[in-house]
Amino acid sequence: MDEQSRETVTADDVALRAGVSRWTVARAFKKDGVISEKARAKVMAASAELGYVPDLLAASLASDRSNLVALLVDDFDNPHKLVMLERLTRILREAGYGTLLVNMLGESDAPEALLTASQRRVDAAVVIGTQFDEGIRRTALGAKRVKQLIIFARASTTPGTISIGCDDIAAMTEITRHLLGKGFKRPLFLAGPNTESTRLMRKDTFLSVWSEAHGAPPPSVIHVADYSMALACEAVTTYLSDLDETLRPDVIVCENDVLALGAIDALRHKLGLAVPAEVAVTGFDDVALAASPAYDLTTYRQPVTEMAHALVRVLDNGGRNATDVFLPGKFIKRGSA
């Protein structure tokens, strides 16, 4: 082992090997560094040869940007969260951002999760969860715990936050019109927790569009305490068990796929009902299991890739003049409805 390999390789070593200045080495590793491709290639080749990696922490101390993004996540039982995390981390990395994953352990843990993010000088905290109410958002912004607070795949009414998500209103309008066109008469809406922290426009849109089309009171709604297949199965079983057959819903419209899968299990395996012959079901998200022949779930696919790219654009711009972004997804028609 030679003398240099025993010591920490520095930017000066890379500059000497590449035949460039130390500042050219620094620019080569900066996300927005102005440098020719030829010079960048020389720096990267020398860095690989010497085993050099820049000290990102030291670089961030000399700048107001760390190029680090905190992802605050709960609800890991929902497989759609894993899809979001895969897409977000990949696209953020391609754009030059590192990620810090913070597991929120319930609503009471949200302030601590934000503190964890702020202590690491992240450029933004991205919330991908249900246990995060408006009061906590306002407190975080007021205390300037994070530079940017971005709500991903949901909507926030808190001033100073940026929401990036699917256009729930357009999506649920399309689903509702599909069901109206199929001639369904007695829908039941199965929703998640009825709290401010789980703000989605799916239930409100469905009730509004359906009621307007029929000129009648809104359909029945069931809320479950968490987005859980088991809780959805139990809620649907309990609700339908004592219901007169003439009042039984002919379609269950679910706020997401996890609830829809639980509803289908209840109908088939607890109540002995055929899907969709006796009761149809729709979901939202298009998780991998939705396409399985066991469920064949009619659902709506969120534009997660486009949402991730929208997040990168907000980060690249430092949040300046940023506005909420709600993007169209795709209605997926399958056999359950």
C-alpha positions in Angstrom: 0.0 0.0 0.0 1.5 3.3 -1.0 1.6 6.5 1.1 -1.3 8.2 -0.6 -3.6 5.1 -0.3 -3.1 5.1 3.5 -4.2 8.7 3.8 -7.5 10.3 3.0 -7.7 11.3 -0.6 -8.5 15.0 -1.0 -9.9 17.2 -3.8 -6.3 18.5 -4.3 -5.1 15.0 -5.1 -7.9 14.6 -7.7 -7.1 18.0 -9.2 -3.4 17.0 -9.5 -4.3 13.7 -11.1 -6.9 15.2 -13.5 -4.8 18.2 -14.4 -7.4 20.7 -13.3 -7.9 23.2 -10.5 -9.3 22.4 -7.1 -12.4 24.5 -7.9 -13.0 22.5 -11.0 -13.2 19.4 -8.9 -15.6 21.1 -6.5 -17.8 22.2 -9.4 -17.8 18.7 -10.9 -19.5 17.4 -7.8 -22.0 20.2 -7.4 -25.5 19.5 -8.7 -25.7 22.8 -10.5 -22.0 23.3 -11.0 -21.0 25.1 -14.3 -18.4 22.9 -15.9 -17.7 21.3 -19.3 -18.5 17.7 -19.9 -14.9 17.1 -20.8 -13.6 18.5 -17.6 -16.3 16.7 -15.6 -15.3 13.4 -17.2 -11.6 14.0 -16.3 -12.5 14.7 -12.7 -14.8 11.7 -12.4 -12.1 9.4 -13.9 -9.5 10.7 -11.5 -11.9 10.4 -8.6 -12.7 6.8 -9.4 -9.0 5.9 -9.8 -8.1 7.4 -6.4 -11.3 6.4 -4.6 -12.3 10.0 -3.8 -15.7 11.0 -2.6 -16.5 14.5 -1.6 -17.5 15.3 2.0 -21.1 16.3 1.5 -21.5 17.4 5.1 -18.6 19.8 4.9 -19.8 21.1 1.6 -23.3 21.8 3.0 -21.8 23.8 5.9 -20.3 26.2 3.3 -23.6 26.6 1.5 -27.3 27.1 2.2 -28.1 23.8 0.3 -27.4 20.3 1.6 -29.0 18.5 -1.4 -30.6 16.2 1.2 -34.3 15.6 1.4 -36.1 14.0 4.4 -39.0 11.6 3.6 -41.3 11.4 6.6 -43.4 8.2 6.2 -45.9 6.2 8.2 -48.5 3.6 7.2 -45.9 1.0 6.0 -48.7 -1.6 5.8 -49.9 0.1 2.6 -47.9 -1.4 -0.3 -48.5 1.8 -2.3 -46.1 3.6 0.1 -43.3 1.2 -1.0 -44.0 2.1 -4.6 -43.8 5.8 -3.8 -40.5 5.4 -1.8 -38.9 3.4 -4.7 -39.9 6.0 -7.3 -39.0 9.0 -5.1 -35.6 7.8 -3.9 -34.6 6.7 -7.5 -35.7 10.0 -9.1 -34.3 12.1 -6.4 -30.9 10.3 -6.6 -30.8 10.7 -10.4 -31.4 14.5 -9.8 -28.5 14.7 -7.3 -30.4 14.6 -4.0 -29.7 12.3 -1.1 -32.6 11.1 1.0 -33.1 10.6 4.8 -36.0 8.2 5.7 -37.8 9.1 8.9 -40.3 6.6 10.2 -43.1 8.4 11.9 -44.4 6.3 14.8 -47.9 7.8 14.9 -49.3 11.3 15.1 -47.7 12.1 18.5 -44.3 11.4 16.9 -44.7 13.9 14.0 -43.0 16.9 15.8 -40.0 14.7 16.8 -39.8 13.4 13.2 -39.6 17.0 12.0 -36.9 17.8 14.5 -34.9 14.8 13.4 -35.1 16.2 9.8 -34.2 19.7 10.7 -31.2 18.7 12.8 -29.7 17.2 9.6 -30.1 20.5 7.6 -32.3 19.0 4.9 -33.4 21.2 2.0 -37.0 20.0 2.5 -39.1 17.6 4.5 -41.5 15.6 2.4 -44.5 14.1 4.3 -45.9 10.9 2.9 -48.2 9.9 5.7 -51.6 10.1 7.4 -50.5 11.0 10.9 -49.6 14.6 10.3 -52.3 17.2 11.0 -52.5 20.9 10.0 -51.6 22.1 13.5 -48.3 20.3 13.4 -47.6 21.7 10.0 -48.3 25.3 11.2 -46.1 24.8 14.2 -43.2 23.4 12.1 -43.3 26.3 9.7 -43.7 28.9 12.4 -40.7 27.6 14.3 -38.8 27.3 10.9 -37.9 23.8 11.7 -37.6 23.0 8.0 -36.9 25.2 5.0 -39.6 23.6 2.9 -42.5 21.4 4.0 -43.9 19.4 1.1 -47.0 17.3 1.4 -46.8 14.4 -1.1 -49.9 12.5 -2.4 -52.2 14.5 -0.2 -53.5 18.1 0.1 -52.7 20.7 2.7 -54.4 23.9 3.5 -51.6 25.3 5.6 -50.0 28.4 4.2 -46.4 27.9 3.3 -46.7 24.2 2.5 -46.6 22.8 -1.0 -48.9 19.9 -2.0 -47.9 17.5 -4.8 -50.3 14.8 -5.7 -52.8 13.1 -7.9 -55.8 15.1 -9.0 -58.3 13.4 -6.7 -61.2 15.4 -7.9 -60.8 14.5 -11.6 -60.0 10.9 -10.7 -63.0 10.3 -8.5 -65.2 12.1 -10.9 -64.2 9.6 -13.6 -64.7 6.6 -11.3 -68.1 7.9 -10.3 -69.3 8.5 -13.8 -68.2 5.1 -14.8 -70.3 3.6 -12.0 -73.3 5.8 -12.9 -72.9 4.6 -16.5 -73.0 1.0 -15.3 -76.3 1.6 -13.6 -75.4 1.1 -10.0 -78.0 2.4 -7.6 -76.9 1.7 -4.0 -73.2 2.6 -3.4 -71.4 2.4 -0.1 -68.2 4.5 0.3 -65.5 2.9 2.4 -63.1 5.6 3.8 -60.1 5.7 6.0 -59.7 7.7 9.2 -62.1 10.7 9.4 -59.4 13.2 10.5 -57.9 16.4 9.2 -54.5 14.7 8.8 -55.8 12.4 6.1 -57.1 15.0 3.8 -58.1 13.5 0.5 -60.8 14.8 -1.9 -62.0 11.3 -2.9 -64.9 10.9 -0.6 -66.2 14.5 -0.9 -66.0 14.3 -4.7 -67.8 11.0 -4.9 -70.6 12.1 -2.7 -71.0 15.4 -4.6 -71.0 13.9 -8.1 -73.2 11.0 -7.1 -75.8 13.2 -5.3 -75.8 15.7 -8.1 -76.5 13.0 -10.7 -79.3 11.4 -8.6 -80.7 14.5 -7.0 -80.9 12.5 -3.7 -79.1 12.5 -0.4 -75.5 11.2 -0.4 -74.8 7.4 -0.2 -73.8 5.7 3.0 -70.2 6.1 4.3 -68.2 3.9 6.6 -64.9 5.1 8.1 -62.2 2.7 9.5 -59.6 3.8 12.0 -56.6 2.9 9.7 -55.9 2.0 6.1 -55.9 -1.7 6.9 -57.2 -4.8 5.0 -58.2 -6.4 8.2 -60.1 -3.4 9.5 -61.8 -3.0 6.1 -62.8 -6.7 6.1 -64.2 -6.4 9.6 -66.1 -3.2 8.9 -67.7 -4.4 5.7 -68.6 -7.8 7.3 -70.2 -6.0 10.3 -72.1 -3.5 8.2 -73.6 -6.0 5.8 -74.3 -8.8 8.2 -77.3 -7.2 9.7 -78.5 -5.4 6.6 -81.6 -6.4 4.8 -80.8 -7.8 1.4 -83.0 -5.2 -0.3 -80.8 -2.5 1.2 -77.5 -4.1 0.5 -75.1 -1.9 -1.6 -74.5 -3.0 -5.2 -71.1 -1.4 -5.2 -68.5 -0.5 -2.6 -66.3 2.5 -3.5 -63.1 2.5 -1.5 -60.7 5.3 -0.8 -57.7 3.2 -1.6 -56.8 -0.3 -2.8 -55.9 -1.6 0.7 -59.5 -1.0 1.8 -60.8 -2.4 -1.4 -58.9 -5.7 -1.0 -60.2 -6.0 2.5 -63.8 -5.3 1.2 -63.5 -8.1 -1.4 -62.2 -10.5 1.2 -65.2 -9.7 3.4 -67.7 -10.1 0.6 -66.4 -13.4 -0.7 -65.1 -15.2 2.4 -67.1 -13.8 5.2 -70.5 -13.1 3.6 -70.5 -15.5 0.7 -71.2 -12.9 -1.9 -70.0 -12.8 -5.5 -67.8 -10.0 -6.8 -68.9 -8.3 -9.0 -72.1 -10.2 -9.7 -73.7 -9.3 -6.3 -71.5 -6.5 -5.1 -69.0 -4.6 -7.2 -65.9 -2.9 -5.7 -63.5 -0.1 -6.8 -60.2 1.0 -5.3 -57.6 3.7 -5.7 -53.8 3.5 -6.2 -53.4 0.4 -8.4 -51.1 -1.6 -6.1 -49.5 -4.7 -7.5 -52.0 -7.0 -6.0 -54.9 -5.2 -7.7 -54.0 -6.7 -11.0 -53.9 -10.2 -9.5 -56.7 -12.5 -10.9 -57.6 -13.1 -7.2 -58.9 -9.5 -7.0 -59.0 -8.1 -10.6 -59.6 -4.7 -9.0 -61.0 -1.7 -10.9 -58.9 1.2 -9.6 -57.1 4.5 -10.4 -53.3 4.7 -10.9 -51.6 7.7 -9.4 -49.0 9.4 -11.5 -46.2 8.7 -9.0 -43.3 9.2 -11.5 -44.7 12.6 -12.7 -45.3 13.6 -9.1 -41.7 12.7 -8.2 -40.4 14.8 -11.1 -42.6 17.7 -9.9 -41.0 17.4 -6.5 -37.5 17.7 -8.1 -38.6 20.9 -9.9 -39.7 22.4 -6.7 -36.4 21.5 -5.0 -34.3 22.7 -7.8 -36.0 26.1 -7.6 -35.5 26.3 -3.8 -39.3 26.4 -3.4 -39.4 29.9 -4.9 -42.8 30.8 -6.4 -43.9 27.2 -6.0 -47.6 26.3 -6.2 -49.5 23.2 -5.5 -49.3 20.5 -8.2 -52.1 18.0 -8.8 -51.6 15.7 -11.8 -54.0 13.4 -13.7 -53.5 9.7 -13.4 -55.2 6.8 -15.2 -58.4 4.9 -14.6 -57.8 1.2 -14.7 -61.0 -0.8 -15.6 -60.9 -4.4 -14.4 -63.4 -7.1 -13.5 -64.4 -6.0 -10.0 -66.7 -3.2 -11.3 
